[in-house]
């Protein structure tokens, strides 16, 4: 029973649950934002939905809808999640300064030993 309790109280499980809840809420926001952009595109072209668009008898409208929705989703995720996260990570957790490489350290030790002899 203690193993199950440890499993439930592990930080990773709680973090994953919170991430899932936040992702679900964020998905609803992005979906509505995509619908807003699609409506604006539709007002510009007098066709808010491309699903009936055909080229040479082939229905390409569903693909265009999916492509536009994907581009909007990718842009929202990149500009509102990835960029702020990267900036915050660089600000609050700066990369450690790289020290000398192993080869440089070994060369320095070799030279030091050669000077002692």
LINHU-V432669 format. One record per pair of residues at least 4 apart in sequence whose C-alpha atoms are under 6 Angstrom apart, sorted by the first residue. I is the first residue (numbers start at 1). J is the second residue. Records with the same first field share a line. If there is no record, write none. Layout:
# LINHU-V432669
I = J, J
This chain:
# LINHU-V432669
6 = 10
12 = 16
19 = 23
22 = 26
23 = 27
27 = 31
38 = 42
39 = 48
42 = 46, 47, 48
50 = 61, 65
51 = 61, 62
52 = 61
53 = 59, 60, 61
54 = 58, 59, 60
63 = 67
70 = 74
74 = 78
75 = 79
76 = 80
77 = 81
78 = 82
79 = 83
81 = 85
85 = 89
88 = 92
89 = 93
90 = 94
100 = 104
